[in-house]
Amino acid sequence: MLGTDAQFRALIRRLDFRIAALRQSAAAERGGPARALLEELSAQRQSLCLVLINRRVEAAKTVVDYQKWRDGDGALYLCFGSAERKRKIGA
């Protein structure tokens, strides 16, 4: 189920904490899996921010296209689609 704006903001805050913790760890500086996780989390955060921006733009219109508002005009699929593709390729 797709979330509300407040739920997306909470997800962004959680991602911010995880990203900050990874950046402080020495493992992320060396590269490897921690660095890849950091990049994936950053991409998810950017996609979630894009969802909120696109929702705000769509909601400002006089006639709202609910489909565009609901998924942030496709930005939500950017967030979760890349991880799913990587899992399918790796499997």
Secondary structure, 3 states (H helix, E strand, C coil): CCCCHHHHHHHHHHHHHHHHHHHHCHHHHHCCHHHHHHHHHHHHHHHHHHHHHHHHHHHCCCCCCHHHHHCCCCHHHHHHHHHHHHHHHHC
